[in-house]
Amino acid sequence: MKNTFIGSPVERREDLRFLRGRGTYVDDLAPENLLHAVILRSSVAHGRITSIDASAALQVPGVHSVITAKDMPGGPPIIPMRLQPLPEFKPFEQPVIAHTKLRYVGEPIAVVLASSIAIGEDALEKIAVEIEPIPAVANWEVAARNQSLLFEEPGTNRSLVFHARKGDADAVFRDAPYTRRERLRTGRHYGLTMEPRGVMAEWDAGSGKLIVSGAAKVPFFNRRILAKQIGLPEDAIEMVENDVGGGYGARGEFYSEDFLIPFAARQVNRPVKWIEDRRENLMAMNHARESEADIEIACARDGTILGLRGEVHTDMGAYMRTNGAVGARNVAQFLAGPYRVPHVSIDSSLWMTNKTPVGTYRGPGRFEANFFLERLLDIVADDLGVDRVDLRRRNLVSSSEMPYAIASVQPTDAKDEYDSGDYRAALERCLTEFRWDDKAKLQGALIDGRYHGLAVVCFIEGGAAGPKETARLAVNEDGTISLYMGTSSVGQGVETVFAQIAADALEIPMDRIRHVYHGSTTYVSDGYGAYHSRSTVMGGSAVLDAAANFQAAIRDAGAKRLGCDPSAIGIAEDKFTGPGGNSLPLAELAGLSAEGAFLNKRHTYSYGAHAAHVTVDAKLGQVQIVDYLVVQDVGRAVNPLMLRGQVIGSLVQGLGGAMLEHLQYDEQGQFLTGSLADYLLPTATDFPNVRCIVLEDHPSPINPLGAKGAGEGGIIAAGGAMANAVANALRSFGAQPRQLPLTPTYLWELVQAGQREAAE
């Protein structure tokens, strides 16, 4: 009987250790002679360092040493770009520690090593830093004036412009029967994790080995960076992935601390650990999302989209960090979403400001792009008198058009196409399950003091970033199997998913896959990590290749032991068999292993629709969700139970970004949201009425599993759906939200403005 673990709702095997408190996080590690690192961070947004005096801090009992830029021969290393490593970004990359100039509140200035965190924090207050202030660049509009430059050498605060092009948009707009232009913006927020970041490093001078714990997301890439920066061979560094309390795109990139802590451990020849506190997490981990779009759409009178053009301005913060350009590029390339838009011309400018640098956050660029486009489509529907659902039906890419080429992006020469799917079918399923026709009668209605609003929007989610992923299978001494992965775990449940795939490929019970190891650099020859919804597609496909190689290795080894041809060897649950019924336990082959890989340069695209029903108290600007549904076609679901959890989790994060979360700065670049009392997050009671339906109607043709990345579909369309639903609820006031988040204050102001305009 053939295994069917793939497609089964298997409960996460990881959860037992987490629920029992047996997870091992980096802060659980406490080797002998451990020193704790605390970091002095800039309280000034923009200024020149004239002096640093740590002599008083060194006198504090329990302080071992203080490290600054002057302790680094040749000056502090620079953190390189991981994605889109364009030469234009070089002048804007971040040194691991400030040495001449400060560019954002939270930038590292010095590292104190002490016997406890408390002692180290006391010592921070005794470090005297003199700073000559420079006028702050508080937003992209100030940056565009180039009056105060973050970097003098390039002579501009704009690091790059991405150009997304398809067809001839300017020609279309000259003759279009209808056009509409809007200015829309998304607020700055980020992927706040339950567990803040942490790094521990141990240096063995005798063996010349450096062990760095706390790795996540892309350990192999981070090892390459660190080896070059610290002057060690790659194989002298072991990156160890511990359990992780959330990733969301921000955690696991190469940050300053990923150099500073290993450097410190090597300097003092003792283990050193740094654990980020929540204020550091808010001000120092990658921010995301802050963009403003001035976009124009051209349509026929029936609502057929003819073209899109415009400009997007993205606030990049103070430095170009490892993956910081992804959001700005994606917002340009994917502004057309899942719709048939034959002509596109979008320029996306990356502006440097005196804020925390940005990186990726779940659905980077696509969240912003979806809000910009879907908000615009509802405005267009009102203008043209076209039903907003019919407008979307008319313009969705059809299954017969697959693969469908989208806008290419310069200067990266990024070309892409949607792989497969029936976008309209997913929309229709969403409308049916949501009971749209019945609920639509409530649009704008005032019931019990609250206005009802509904919206439906569509989305696409990219996944499966290449070029490669690696897996290895090995026989344990008891005859069970261990699986080693090059990809990482940031909470997705990969230990369960990969065990399901391996068990089916080997046709053995899933409990025979005893361990699934991932992330650490010692397990496989190479690995690419967890990002861009790639783990299941790339890692799972690598497991299939490893399983085929593993079975061949077992047959070769078994044939030698049983004296027969490899083709005569059969592999059963815990043994291998030969001619005449001869068999030996699989444990006889303990230590045997085989590696496999999956190479791929194409992307998968899952897709679907969100439908939202909200009520709004116009007097308070308060929004409540009555019902919210996500329908997403994922190609093939390895574990539908876990996948639904991923969709719901990402949806709640999207609703947080749409309604609550906002990282704010003042005109001097001072950070104003430094605690969770100021930065509001959704709790379990905020959005109880959310649900999802997973479809598997159109498997991806680009990988043997047929899977598509699916961890971001819930977040991508949340801003567009909520903004449109709120606009429809407040239509009698003429309220048209043009920015996120939809805070009570902002909505109240829209209502007041509408009432004043009506009175005039």
LOMAR-803323 format. One record per atom (N, C-alpha, C): z, x, y. Coordinates in steps of 0.2 Angstrom, whole numbers, plus 5000, padded with zeros to 4 digits. Last residue first. Layout:
residues N
ZXY...
END
This chain:
residues 760
501748975361501348995367500648955367502248945349502548905355502048925361501549025341501448955340501648915346502149145344501449135345501249065345503449125340503349135347502649125349503249115326503549055330503449065338502849235323502449185322502649125326503949315326503349325330502849265329504849265317505049255324504349265328504249305305504349235306504449225314504349445307503649415306503749345308505749465307505349475313504649445313506049425294506249385299505849405306505349535287505149465286505349425292506149645292505449645293505149575293507449605287507349615294506649615296507249605273507349545276507249555284505749705269506449695270506649635273504649755260504749685263505449675264504249925263504549875259504649805264502549895268503049885263503649935265501549795279501849855277502349835271501049675283500549735283500949795281501149505281501449565280500949625279500849385291500449425287500749495286501249215296501549285294501049325289501049095300500549135302500749215300501948995296502149035302501649085304501348945285501448905291501648935297501449055276500849045279500948995285502549105268502649095275501949085279501949105255502549065256502649055264500949205257500749135255501349085256501749315259501249295264501049215263502349325247502749315253502349285258501249355239501649295237502049275244500749475245500349415245500749355244501849555242501649545249501249485249501949555228502449525231502249515239500649615224500849545222501449515226500749745230500249695232500449625230501849795223501849785230501349735233501449785209502049755212502049745219500449865203500249805207500849765210501149975197500549985201500449925206502149945188502349965195501749965200501549915176502049875179502149885186500850025172500449965174500949915177501350145167501350135174501050065177501250165154501950165157501950155164500050175146500350105148500950105152498550245141499150255144499450185147497850175126497750195133498450205136497250215109497750195114497550215121496450245099496150185103496650165108496650355091497150305091496850235094495650445095495650415088496150355087494850415111495350445106495450415100493950345118493950415119494450455115493850205118493350245113493450315114495250105117494950155120494450195116495249935112495449995111494950045115495449785119494949835120495149905119496549705116495849675115495349735115497949695116497649755112496849735111499149655128498549645124498249705121500749595132500349655130499749635126501649525145501249505138500749575137503249505152502549535151502249515145504349455166504149455159503449485158505749415176505149455175504949455167506949365183506449325180505749365180507949445189508049425182507449395179508149555200507549525197507549505190509549585202509049565207508449535205510449615192510449545194509849535199510349755190510149705184510049635186509649815206510149815200509949755195508649915215508649855212509249865206509350015229509050015223509049945219509350075245509550025241509050025235510150195254509550185250509650135244511450185258510950175263510250165259512250195247512450145252511850135257511750315241511550245238511850185242511350425255511750395250511450335247510550455266510850515261511250485256509550425275509650385269509950425264509050505286509550445287509850415281508750665291508750615285509250565286507850705306508550705302508450645297506750725314506750735307507350735303506950665326507050735325507050765318506750535324506250575327506350645327507350505307507350495314506850535317506850435291507050495295507050465303507150355275507050355282507250415286506550275261506850345263506650355271506850135254506550155260506850225262506749995243506850065244506450095250506449845243507149875245507149945247505249795239505749755243506349785246504349885233504049835237504649795241505249965226504849995231504549945236505749865217506149905221505849935227504549835210504849785215505449815219504349955203503849925208504149875213505449945195505450005200504949985205505149835188505749835192505749885197503949885181503949835186504549825190504549985173504050005178503949945183505149895164505549945168505149975174504149825159504649785162505049835167503449925152503049885157503649855162504349975143504050025148503749985154504549865135505149895139504849935145503349855129503549805134504149825138503449975122502949965127503149915132504349945112504549995117504049985123503649845105504349835108504449885113502449905101502449855106503149835109501950055098502550015097502649965102500550075100500850105094501550065092499349965105500049975106500350015099497749995112498149995105498850015107497449935125496949965120497249955113498249865133498349945132497949975127498149755146497849775139497849845139499449655152499149725152498849735145500249545163499849555157499449615157501749505170501249555170500849545163502549385180502249395174501749455175503849305187503449355188503149375181504749175196504349195190503949255192505549175207505649125203505349145196506349295217505849285212505949225207506749275234506949275227506349265223507049355250506549335245506849325238507549315267507749335260507249305255507549295280507049345277507149365270508249195285508649255283508149315281507449085288507949105293508249175291506649075277506349105283506849125288506849125261507249085266506949115273505549105249505849145255506249095259505149125232505349085237505649125243503749165221504349185225504549125230502849215208503049155211503749165215501449315203502149315206502249245209500549405191500649345195501349335197499449545188500149525189500149455193498349605175498549565181499249555182497549755169497849685168497949655175497249905160497149855165497549795164497050075155497250015154497249965160495950195153496150155159496350085156495850375150495850305148496050265154494750505154495350465155495250405152494150665146494050595149494750555150494350785140494350785147494150715150495250845126494950785129494950795137495850895111495550915117495150855120497250905101496750865103496550885110497851005087497750995094497250935095499051065075498451025077498451015084499751175062499751145069499051115070500851175049500151175051500151145058501951255037501851215043501051225044503251295025502551285026502451235033504551275024504351325028503651325030504551235007504951235013504651295017503951194995503451225000503851225007504851134987504551194985504151234990504951004993505451064995505251124993504150924985503850954992504351014995504250964968504550934974504250964980502850944958503350984960503650954967501950894943502150884950502750934951500650844932501150894934501350884941499750754927500450724929500950774931498550804925498950794919499650774921498450894941498150864935498650864929499750874952499150904950498950864944500750824967500550814960499850854959502150844977501450854977501250854969503450734985503150784980502450794980503850624991504250684992504050744987502750544991503250534996503650604997501250644987501650584986502250584991499750704986500350714990500750644990498750794974498950734977499650744981497550904970498250894972498250834976496150934968496550894963497250884965495751004978495550934979495850894973496151134975496551094980496351024980496251164957495851164963496251114969497651244950497151194950496751204957499051294948498451324945497851274945500151254955499951214949499351234946500151344966500751334961500651304955498951334972499151394969499751394964498951194975498451214970498651284967499951194985500051164979499651184973499251264996499851294993500051264986498251164998498051234996498651274993498951055000498451054995498351124993499551085012499951075006499551075000498451105021498951165019499351155013498050975021497551025018498051085016499150915028498950895021498450945018498950985040499550995036499450975029497750945045497851015044498451025039498150805047497550825043497650895041499250815056499350785049498750805045498550875067499050915064499150885057497850765071497450825069497950865065498850665074498350655069498050715066499450735084499850725078499350715072498550725094498650795091499050785085498650595097498050615094498150685091499950595103499850555097499150575093499650675114500150695109500050665103498650585121498550655119499050685114499250455120498550465119498450535117500650475123500450445117499750455115500650545136500950575130500750545123500050515148499650545143499950555136500350465161500250415155499850455150500450575170499850545170499750495163501450685159501350655165500650615165502250795149502250725150502050705158501350935141501950905144501750825145500651045136500451025142500950975145500751195126500951115127500751105134500651305112500551285119500651215120501251325099500851385103500751365110502851255098502151255097501851315101504251285101504051245095503351245093504651355112504651385105504351345100504751275123504251315122504151355116505151095121505351165122504851215120504450975119504651005125504751075126505250915104504750915109504950955115505450865087505650905092505050905097505950755076505450755081505650805087506550755059506650765066505950765070506050685047506750695049506850705056505150585041505050625047505750635049505650495032505450565029505250605035505650375038506250415038506250485034504450315036504550345042505150395042503650365020504050325024504250355031501850415022502550425019503050375023500550445027500650395022501350405018500250525037500450565030500550515025499950435047499450485045499650515038501150365047500550325045500050375043502050465051502150435045501550395043501450495064501450545059501550515052501750375071501050405070501050455064503150375071502750315068502050345066503450485077503650485070503250425067503050455090502650515086502850505079503950355093503150345093502850395089505150415093505050365089504250355088505050515102505350535096505150475091504750455114504250495110504450505103505350375124505350355117504950395112505250415137504750365135504850345128506050505143506350435142505850385139505350615144505650595150505950525149504850735133505150675133505550665140503250815131503950815133504150745133502050905120502250855125503050845126502050975109501951015115502150965121503150955095502650925100502650975106503450945078503550985084502950965089504250865064503650865069503850895075504750895048504950905055504250905059505150815033504650835037504850845044506050855018505850805023505350845028506450945009505750915007505550865013507451025012507650965008506950925007506851115021507151135014507351085010505351045028506051065028506351085021503751085033504151055028504851085028503051035049503351085044503751045039501751015061502150985056502451035051501351015078501451055072501951015068500250985092500750965088500851005082499650985109499751015103500350985099498250935120498950935118499050965111497150965134497350975127498050955126496850955148496350955143496550955136496950775152496850835147497150895150497750625154497550685157497550745152498050485150497750535145497450595149497550355163498050395158497650445154497650235176497350295172497850325168497650065177498050115176497750175173497149925188496949975183497550035183497449755192497549825193497249865187497549605203497349645197497449715198498649465207498249525209498049565202499149315214498949345208498549405210500549225220500049265221499849295214501449095230501149125224500649175225502949035237502249065238502049095231503948915246503648945240503048975241505348925256504648915256504348945250506848825256506548885255505748875254507548705258507648755263507248825262507048625248507748645248507848705253505448675250505848635245506548665246503948685257504648695259505048645254502448765250502848705251503648725253501548875248501748855255502248805256501048805233500948855238501148835245501248715223501848735227501748785233500048715216500248655221500848665225500148815207499748825214499948775219500648775196501148805201500848815207499548735188500148685190500548715196498748845188498448785191499048735192499648945181499448945188499148885191500348975170500248905172500048905180500449105165500849085171500849015173499549095155500249105153500649085159498349085163498549035158499249035157498349195171498349135174498549075170498249295161498849295165498849225169497049265155497649255151498249255155496249295166496249225164496849215159496449435167496649395172496649325170495849475155496549485156496849445162494549435157494949405151495649415152494149525167494249455168494649415163494049645160494549635166494649565167493949715146493649645149494149625154493449885142493949825144493549765146493350065145493250005141493649945144493450175155493150185148492950115145492850205171493250165167493050165160492550375176492350315175492850275170492450515188492750475183492450405182492450675196492050615194492450575188492950775209493250735203492750675202492750885217492150865213492450825207493650915226493850935219493250915215493550885240493250945237493350965230492850735234492750805236493350825240492650615221493050645226492950715227491750465217491950535216492250565222492150305212491950345217492150415215491650265195491950255201491850305206490650185182490850245186491150225193491150115167490950105174491150155179490450105151490950135156490650125163490349925156490749985154490350035150489749815159489649865163490049935161490249715150489549745149489349795154491449685155491449725150490749755148491449695174491349655167491349705161492549705187492049745183492049705176492749565198493049615193492449645189492249475207492149545208492449595203492549345203491849365205491749435205493949345202493449335196492749365198494349355216494449415211493949405205493849235221493649295224493749355219494649145213493849155212493649215215495849165219495749185212495049195210495649125232495849195231495749215223494249025237494849035233495049105231493749055253493649065246494249065243493649055267493848995264493648995257493649175273492949155271493049085268494949205277494449205282493849165280495649195264495749155270495249145275494949305258494949245255495049185260495449415266494749395266494649325263496749415263496649405270495849385270496749455250496949385251496749365258496149585251495749525248496049455249497149655257496549645261496149585258498049655247498249625253497649605257497349735238497549665236497749625243497249865245496649815243496849745242498549905247498049905253497449855251499149895234499349855240498849855246498349985228498349925226498549875231498650105234497950085235497950005233500050125231499850115238499150085238499850135217500350085220500150075227499050245216498750185214499250125216499850355221499250335224498950265222500550365205500450395211499850375215501350295194500750265198500550295204502850375198502550325193501950285197502550495209503050445207502650395203502250665214502050605211502650565209502850725230502550735223502350675220503250795246503050745241502750765235504550875255503950875252503850815247505550805268505550825261504850825258504850835284505150795279505150825272503950865295504650895294505050845290502250865288502850845293503450875291500550875286501250905285501650885290499450755279499750785285500450815283497950735272498550755270498950785276496750595273497050655276497750665274495450525265496150535264496450595267494150425267494350485269495150485269492950335258493650335260493850405261491750235255491850295259492550295261490750145243491350165245491350235249489850025235489850075241490550085243490049925225489549975224489550035230491349875216491249895223490649945224492149785206491449805207491349815214493849825203493349785206492649825206495049885201494649865195494049825197495049985215495449955210494949935204494650055227494249995224494549955218495550155227495550105232495250045230495450275220495550205216495750155221495250385228494750365223494850295220496250375238495550375240495150355234497350385230497350325235496650315237497250505224497150445220497050385224497450595234496850595231496750525227498850565237498350565242497650565239499450595224499450525227498950515232499150735222498850685218498850615221499750835229499050805232498850745228500850885223500950835229500350805231501250955212500750905211500750855217501951065219501551075213501051025212501851045237502151065231501751055225501651085253501251065247501551085241502951045264502551085260502151055255503550935271503451005274503051055270502550785270503150815270503050895272501450705269501550755264502250785264500850555273501350605275501550645269499150515274499750525269500250575272498050395279498450455281499050455277496350345276497050345274497450405276495050255282495450315282496150305280493450185276494050185280494450255280492650055267492650115270493350115274491749965254492449985257492350045261490549835250490749895252491449905255490449705245489849745246490049815247491049575235491149635239490549685239490749405238490549465234490649525238491049295245491649335244491449395239490049225250490349195244490949245242489549305260489949245262490249215256489849475256489449425257489849355258490849605264490749555259490149505261491749755267491149715269490949665263493249805275492849785269492249745271494149945280493749895282493349875275495750025285495150015280494849945282496850135287496450095291495850085288498450155280497750145279497450105284499750275277499450225281498750215281501050315266500350315268500250255272502250375256502150355263501450365265502450405241502150345244502050335251503850515239503250485238503050425242504850665236504750595239504050575237505650775225505050755228505050675230507350815230506850795225506250765228508150815242507750875239507250865234508850705246508450745251508050795248509350645234508950605239508550645244509950755228509350725224508950675229510950785237510450835236509850795233511750665234511450685241510850735241512050685221511650635223511350635230511850855216512250795217511850745220511250955202511150925209511550865210511951095195511851025194511750995201511651255189511651215195511551145193512351395181512151325180512151295187512151555173512251515179511951445178512851685163512551615163512651585170512551845170513051795167512651735167511951945178512051955170512551915167511651935191512351945189512451955182510251925190510551975195511251985193509951825181509751895179510051945184510451715187510751735181510551815179509651715199510351725199510651755193508451685192508451745196509251765197508751555187508651615183508651675186508951495200509551495195509351545190507751505207508351525210508951535205506751435200506751505201507451535203507151305201506951335194506751405194507451285214508051295209507751325203506151245219506551305221507051325216505251175205505651165211505951235213504051115196504351175197504651165204504450955188504050995192504451055193505550885184505250925179504650965182505450725192505850775188505450815184504350635196504750685200505050735197503950555185503450595189503750645193505050495179504650455184504150495188506350525172505850575175505450545181507950505164507450485168507050535171508950605159509150535161508550515166508650695144508450685151508550615153509050825133508950755135508950745142508150985137508750945135508650865135507051105132507151035135507751005132507051275137507351225133507351155136506051405137506151345141506451295136506151575136506251515132506451455137505351725140505651665142505651605138504551815134505251835135505651775138503251775134503651765128504351785128502851805147502951735145503451725139503651955154503151925150503351845148504251945171504351955164503751925160504351925185504151985182504351995175504651815191505251855190505051915187503351755193503851765199504351815198502851745180502451785185502951795191503751665174503651735171503351775177503651545181504251585182504151655179502351495178502551515185503151565185502551485164502051535167502151545174503551385163503651455161503151505164502851275169503451305172503651375170501951255158501751275165502251305169502951225148502451275147502151305154503551105153503951165152503451225151503450975161502951025160503251095159504650885157503950865159503450915158505950995158505750935157505050925160507351105155506651095156506451025155508651135153508551085158507751075159508851315152508951245149508851195155508151465148508151425154508251345151508351625144508351565141508551515147507651785143507951735147507851665144507851945136507651875135508051835140508152075133507652065138507451985138509152115125508452095122507952085127510052155135509952195129509252175126510252045144509952115146509752155140509951895143510151935139509852005140510351755154509951815153510351865148510251585156510651635152510151705151510351445166509951505164510451555161510051275169510551325167510151385165509851145181509551205177510151245175509550975185509951025183509651085180509350815194509150875191509650925189510350665190510050715194509750775190510050525180510350595180510050635185509350415185510050405184510450475183508150455198508350455191509150445190507050385209507750405208507950405201505650415214505850405208506550425206505450355231505450405226505750375219504750315247505250305242505150355237504050265263504250325258504850305254502950115263503550165265503650215260501250095268501850095263502350135265500249995278500650055277501150045271498649945286499249935282499549995280497549875296497949935296498549915292495849805293496549805293496949865293494349715295494649785296495449775296492949645288493649635290494049705290491349565289491749625288492449605290489849485283490549485285490949545284488549525281488649465284489449455286488049695284488449655281488549585284487349805290486949735289487449685285488149905291487749895297487449825296488749925279489149895284488749875290487849995271488049925270488349885275487750115278487150075278487350005276489050165274488850155281488250105282489050175260489450125263489250115270488150205248488050225255488350165259488850275233488350235237488350255244490450335235490050305231489550265234491750455238491150425240490750395234493150515246492950475241492350445242493850665251493250615253493050585247495350725258494950705252494450655254495750855268495450785268495150775262497250955271496550945268496350875269498250985280498151035275497451025272498550975296498250935291498050985286499151045307499551015302499250975297498451205311498351135310498951105306498351345309498251315316498151235316498651425299498051385298497851345305499751495305499151535303498551485302500851415307500451445313499851465311501451275301501251335299500751355304501951165309502351185304502151255301501751155326501451175320501951195315501651045339502151085335501851095328500350985342500751015347501351065344499550915333499550985333499851025338499350775332499250805339499250885339499650745319498950745321498850775328501050735319500750795316499950805318501250615325501450675328501050735326500650545314500350535321500550595325501550565303500850595303500550595310503150625310502650575306501950605307503850725316504250665313503750625309504150875319503550835318503750785313505250945331505150915324504450875324505251095340505151025340504950995333506451205334505751195336505651125336507951305336507651245335506951245337508551445328508251425334507751365333510051465320509351435320509151425327511151555310510951545317510251525317512451525299511751525300511551515307513751575290513551565297512751575297514751505277514051545279513851525286515751425275515851485279515251535280515351315268515551305275515651365279515151375255514551355259514751345266516451385250516151445253515551425257516651255245517051275251516751335254515651255235515551205241516051225247516351345226515651355229515551315235517451275223517551335226516851355230516851165216517251155222517351215226516151225205515751195210516151185217516851385201516851315200516451285206516551515203516851495196516951425195514951535210515651535210515951515203513651585221513851585214514651585213512651505232513351535231513451525224511151535240511451515234512151545233510351475255510751525252511051495245509351385259509451445263509851495259508251255254508751305252508751365257508051105264507751165262508251215260508650995270508751005263508451065260507550955282508250945281508350945273506151075283506451005282507151015281505851205287505351155289505651085287506251365294506551305291506051245292505851535292505751465296506051415291506151645285506051655292506051585296506651605273506851675275506651685282507151485260506951495267507051565269506451505244507051495248506851515255505251495238505851465234506451465238503951435249504351485246505051455243502651315246503351325248503651395245501051315255501451315249502151335251500051315264500551265265501051265259499051405262499551425267500051375268498451345250498851405249499351415255497651235251498351225250498751285251496351285250496551255256497351245256496151315236496351375241496551345248496951195225496351215230496551275235497451145212497651205216497051235220497651005207497251015212497451085216499251045200498651005200498351005207500151145204499951135197499351095196500251275217500051205215499951205207501751385217500951375217500851295215502951445227502851395222502151375222503151615230502951555232502851515226504651725231504051705228503851635231505351815245505451755240504751735238505151995246505251925249505251875243505252115240504552095242504552025245506652075231506252125233505552095234507851975237507251965233506752015235508851965246509051995240508451995235508451895257508451975258508652005251508651765254507951785253507951865253510251765246509851745251509151775250511751735237511051755236510651725242513351795234512951745238512251775238514551795221514051825225513751765229515851735217515551795214515051835219517351665222516651675224516351735221518651665220518251635215517451635216519151665237519351685230518951635225518051715249518351655246518551675239517251815254517951825254518351775250516051765255516151815250516851835249516051695267516051665260516151705255516051795276516651755275516651725269514751845274515251895273515951855272513451795277513851765271514551805270512451755290513051795288513451765283510851765296511251735290511851785289509851725310510251775306510651725301508751655314508851715317509351765314507551545308508151575306508251645310506851415317506751485315507451515313506451245313506751295316506651365313506751075308506251125310506551185315507851005304507150995301506651045303509451065298508951065304508251055301510151095288510351035292509851025298509651175273509651165280509851095283510951205261510351175263510251165270511651305249511651295256510951265258512051265233511551285237511651265244512951335219512951275224512451305230513151375202512851385208512851325213514451435192514151375195513851395202514451545178514551535185514151475187515251565162514751525166514951525174515951625152515751665158515251635163515251535139515751575141515451615148514251385142514351445139514951485142514051235143514551265146514751335142513151085144513151155142513651195146513050965150513450965145513551045142512050965159512750975162513250985156510950945152511051005154511751025156511450835138511050845144511250915147511350765123511450835126511050845132512150615117511550655120511750725123513150545112512950605108512350645111513550415115513750465119513650535116512950315107513650345105513850405109511850295114512350245114512950265112511150415111511250395118511850345118510950405097511350465100511550445107510250285096510850295092511250345096508950305103509550265106510250275102507950365096508350405100509050375103507350275089507750315085508250355090507050115094507050185096507550215092506349995082506850015087506850095088504649955081505149995078505650005084503549845079504049855084504749885082502049925074502649885073503149895078500949995077500849925079501549885077501150105064500850095071500750025072501650075051502150085057501750085064501050045039500850005045501350015051500350115025500850115030500550075036499550035011499550075017500050065022500050044994500050005000500050045006
END
